[in-house]
Amino acid sequence: MCANSENNPVLSKVEFLTAHDLLKVLNGAYMAQRFFGKSNSWFSQKLNNNVKNGKPADFTPEEMKTLRDALYTLSYELQDFADELK
């Protein structure tokens, strides 16, 4: 982060998110439907490693790549939106 961010009231609040923070920041139902074609409960179970049928629900390697690509897509769209604000 650049040195000027220390004096910026918004950028000075930058934190590093964890997987547990993701559903606080983004709409899980939207992400589940848009990028996976699945339900919010499916996405939440995978994200939180809930136990299902006796074993933790986890993203497959392909689903993890989809999640990574989804986050990059959303970050690009948010950056573009922020750049257009005057």
DODO-883617 format. One record per residue: x, y, z of N, C-alpha, C in turn; chain; residue number from 1; residue in one letter. Coordinates in nm, 2 decimals, decimal comma. Example, Ala and Ser with C-alpha at 12.3 -4.5 7.8 and 13.67 -1.06 7.14 Angstrom:
DODO-883617
PT    n.X    n.Y    n.Z   ca.X   ca.Y   ca.Z    c.X    c.Y    c.Z unit pos code
PT   1,32  -0,57   0,78   1,23  -0,45   0,78   1,32  -0,33   0,78    A   1    A
PT   1,28  -0,22   0,71   1,37  -0,11   0,71   1,29   0,00   0,79    A   2    S
***
This chain:
DODO-883617
PT    n.X    n.Y    n.Z   ca.X   ca.Y   ca.Z    c.X    c.Y    c.Z unit pos code
PT   0,08  -0,12   0,00   0,00   0,00   0,00   0,09   0,12   0,00    A   1    M
PT   0,05   0,23  -0,07   0,13   0,34  -0,08   0,13   0,43   0,04    A   2    C
PT   0,23   0,51   0,06   0,25   0,59   0,18   0,13   0,69   0,20    A   3    A
PT   0,07   0,74   0,09  -0,04   0,84   0,10  -0,16   0,78   0,16    A   4    N
PT  -0,17   0,65   0,17  -0,29   0,58   0,22  -0,30   0,60   0,37    A   5    S
PT  -0,19   0,63   0,44  -0,20   0,66   0,58  -0,28   0,78   0,62    A   6    E
PT  -0,28   0,88   0,53  -0,36   1,00   0,55  -0,50   1,00   0,49    A   7    N
PT  -0,53   0,89   0,42  -0,66   0,88   0,36  -0,75   0,80   0,45    A   8    N
PT  -0,87   0,87   0,49  -0,96   0,80   0,59  -1,02   0,67   0,54    A   9    P
PT  -1,02   0,64   0,41  -1,08   0,52   0,37  -0,96   0,42   0,35    A  10    V
PT  -0,86   0,45   0,28  -0,75   0,36   0,26  -0,67   0,32   0,38    A  11    L
PT  -0,68   0,41   0,49  -0,61   0,37   0,61  -0,68   0,26   0,68    A  12    S
PT  -0,80   0,22   0,64  -0,87   0,11   0,70  -0,85  -0,02   0,63    A  13    K
PT  -0,77  -0,03   0,53  -0,75  -0,15   0,45  -0,70  -0,26   0,54    A  14    V
PT  -0,77  -0,37   0,53  -0,73  -0,49   0,60  -0,72  -0,61   0,50    A  15    E
PT  -0,65  -0,71   0,54  -0,64  -0,83   0,46  -0,76  -0,93   0,50    A  16    F
PT  -0,84  -0,96   0,40  -0,95  -1,05   0,42  -0,91  -1,19   0,43    A  17    L
PT  -0,99  -1,27   0,51  -0,97  -1,41   0,51  -1,10  -1,48   0,45    A  18    T
PT  -1,10  -1,60   0,43  -1,21  -1,67   0,37  -1,34  -1,65   0,46    A  19    A
PT  -1,32  -1,64   0,59  -1,43  -1,62   0,68  -1,49  -1,48   0,66    A  20    H
PT  -1,42  -1,39   0,61  -1,47  -1,25   0,59  -1,54  -1,24   0,46    A  21    D
PT  -1,52  -1,33   0,37  -1,58  -1,32   0,23  -1,73  -1,29   0,23    A  22    L
PT  -1,80  -1,37   0,31  -1,95  -1,36   0,31  -1,99  -1,23   0,38    A  23    L
PT  -1,91  -1,17   0,46  -1,94  -1,04   0,52  -1,93  -0,93   0,42    A  24    K
PT  -1,84  -0,95   0,32  -1,81  -0,84   0,23  -1,89  -0,86   0,10    A  25    V
PT  -1,91  -0,98   0,05  -1,97  -1,01  -0,08  -2,10  -1,09  -0,05    A  26    L
PT  -2,19  -1,08  -0,15  -2,32  -1,15  -0,14  -2,29  -1,30  -0,19    A  27    N
PT  -2,29  -1,39  -0,10  -2,26  -1,53  -0,13  -2,36  -1,59  -0,23    A  28    G
PT  -2,49  -1,55  -0,21  -2,59  -1,60  -0,30  -2,57  -1,56  -0,45    A  29    A
PT  -2,53  -1,43  -0,46  -2,49  -1,38  -0,59  -2,37  -1,45  -0,65    A  30    Y
PT  -2,27  -1,47  -0,57  -2,15  -1,54  -0,62  -2,18  -1,69  -0,66    A  31    M
PT  -2,26  -1,75  -0,57  -2,29  -1,89  -0,60  -2,37  -1,91  -0,73    A  32    A
PT  -2,47  -1,82  -0,75  -2,55  -1,83  -0,87  -2,47  -1,79  -0,99    A  33    Q
PT  -2,41  -1,67  -0,99  -2,34  -1,62  -1,11  -2,22  -1,70  -1,15    A  34    R
PT  -2,14  -1,75  -1,06  -2,02  -1,81  -1,10  -2,02  -1,97  -1,10    A  35    F
PT  -2,11  -2,02  -1,01  -2,11  -2,17  -1,00  -2,25  -2,23  -1,04    A  36    F
PT  -2,35  -2,14  -1,06  -2,48  -2,20  -1,09  -2,54  -2,28  -0,98    A  37    G
PT  -2,50  -2,25  -0,85  -2,54  -2,33  -0,73  -2,61  -2,24  -0,63    A  38    K
PT  -2,66  -2,30  -0,53  -2,73  -2,23  -0,42  -2,64  -2,16  -0,32    A  39    S
PT  -2,69  -2,06  -0,25  -2,61  -2,00  -0,15  -2,57  -2,10  -0,04    A  40    N
PT  -2,66  -2,19   0,00  -2,62  -2,29   0,10  -2,50  -2,38   0,05    A  41    S
PT  -2,50  -2,42  -0,07  -2,39  -2,50  -0,13  -2,26  -2,42  -0,12    A  42    W
PT  -2,26  -2,29  -0,15  -2,14  -2,20  -0,15  -2,10  -2,18  -0,01    A  43    F
PT  -2,19  -2,16   0,08  -2,16  -2,13   0,22  -2,10  -2,26   0,29    A  44    S
PT  -2,15  -2,38   0,26  -2,10  -2,50   0,31  -1,96  -2,52   0,27    A  45    Q
PT  -1,93  -2,50   0,14  -1,79  -2,52   0,09  -1,70  -2,42   0,15    A  46    K
PT  -1,74  -2,29   0,15  -1,66  -2,19   0,20  -1,62  -2,21   0,35    A  47    L
PT  -1,72  -2,26   0,43  -1,69  -2,28   0,57  -1,65  -2,42   0,61    A  48    N
PT  -1,63  -2,50   0,51  -1,59  -2,64   0,53  -1,68  -2,71   0,63    A  49    N
PT  -1,81  -2,69   0,61  -1,91  -2,76   0,70  -1,90  -2,91   0,67    A  50    N
PT  -1,93  -2,99   0,78  -1,93  -3,13   0,76  -2,06  -3,17   0,70    A  51    V
PT  -2,05  -3,25   0,59  -2,16  -3,29   0,52  -2,14  -3,44   0,48    A  52    K
PT  -2,23  -3,53   0,52  -2,22  -3,67   0,49  -2,09  -3,73   0,56    A  53    N
PT  -2,06  -3,67   0,68  -1,95  -3,72   0,76  -1,81  -3,67   0,72    A  54    G
PT  -1,80  -3,58   0,61  -1,67  -3,52   0,58  -1,69  -3,38   0,55    A  55    K
PT  -1,58  -3,30   0,57  -1,59  -3,16   0,54  -1,61  -3,13   0,39    A  56    P
PT  -1,71  -3,04   0,37  -1,73  -2,99   0,23  -1,62  -2,90   0,20    A  57    A
PT  -1,56  -2,92   0,08  -1,44  -2,85   0,04  -1,46  -2,82  -0,11    A  58    D
PT  -1,40  -2,71  -0,16  -1,40  -2,69  -0,30  -1,30  -2,78  -0,37    A  59    F
PT  -1,34  -2,83  -0,49  -1,25  -2,91  -0,57  -1,15  -2,82  -0,63    A  60    T
PT  -1,04  -2,87  -0,68  -0,94  -2,78  -0,74  -1,00  -2,70  -0,86    A  61    P
PT  -1,10  -2,76  -0,93  -1,16  -2,68  -1,04  -1,25  -2,57  -0,98    A  62    E
PT  -1,32  -2,60  -0,87  -1,41  -2,50  -0,81  -1,32  -2,39  -0,75    A  63    E
PT  -1,21  -2,43  -0,69  -1,12  -2,33  -0,63  -1,07  -2,23  -0,74    A  64    M
PT  -1,04  -2,28  -0,86  -1,00  -2,20  -0,97  -1,11  -2,10  -1,01    A  65    K
PT  -1,23  -2,16  -1,01  -1,35  -2,08  -1,04  -1,37  -1,97  -0,94    A  66    T
PT  -1,35  -2,00  -0,81  -1,36  -1,90  -0,71  -1,25  -1,79  -0,72    A  67    L
PT  -1,13  -1,83  -0,75  -1,02  -1,74  -0,77  -1,06  -1,64  -0,89    A  68    R
PT  -1,10  -1,70  -1,00  -1,13  -1,62  -1,11  -1,25  -1,53  -1,09    A  69    D
PT  -1,35  -1,58  -1,01  -1,46  -1,50  -0,97  -1,42  -1,37  -0,89    A  70    A
PT  -1,33  -1,40  -0,80  -1,28  -1,28  -0,71  -1,20  -1,18  -0,80    A  71    L
PT  -1,12  -1,23  -0,89  -1,05  -1,14  -0,98  -1,15  -1,06  -1,06    A  72    Y
PT  -1,26  -1,13  -1,11  -1,36  -1,06  -1,20  -1,43  -0,96  -1,12    A  73    T
PT  -1,47  -0,99  -1,00  -1,54  -0,89  -0,91  -1,45  -0,78  -0,87    A  74    L
PT  -1,32  -0,80  -0,85  -1,23  -0,70  -0,81  -1,21  -0,60  -0,93    A  75    S
PT  -1,20  -0,66  -1,05  -1,19  -0,57  -1,17  -1,32  -0,49  -1,19    A  76    Y
PT  -1,43  -0,55  -1,17  -1,56  -0,48  -1,19  -1,58  -0,37  -1,08    A  77    E
PT  -1,54  -0,40  -0,96  -1,54  -0,30  -0,85  -1,45  -0,18  -0,88    A  78    L
PT  -1,33  -0,22  -0,92  -1,23  -0,11  -0,95  -1,28  -0,02  -1,06    A  79    Q
PT  -1,33  -0,08  -1,17  -1,39  -0,01  -1,28  -1,50   0,09  -1,23    A  80    D
PT  -1,59   0,03  -1,15  -1,70   0,11  -1,10  -1,64   0,23  -1,01    A  81    F
PT  -1,54   0,20  -0,93  -1,48   0,30  -0,84  -1,42   0,41  -0,92    A  82    A
PT  -1,35   0,37  -1,03  -1,28   0,47  -1,12  -1,38   0,56  -1,18    A  83    D
PT  -1,50   0,52  -1,20  -1,60   0,60  -1,27  -1,67   0,70  -1,18    A  84    E
PT  -1,65   0,68  -1,05  -1,71   0,77  -0,95  -1,64   0,91  -0,95    A  85    L
PT  -1,71   1,01  -0,94  -1,65   1,14  -0,94  -1,68   1,21  -0,81    A  86    K
***
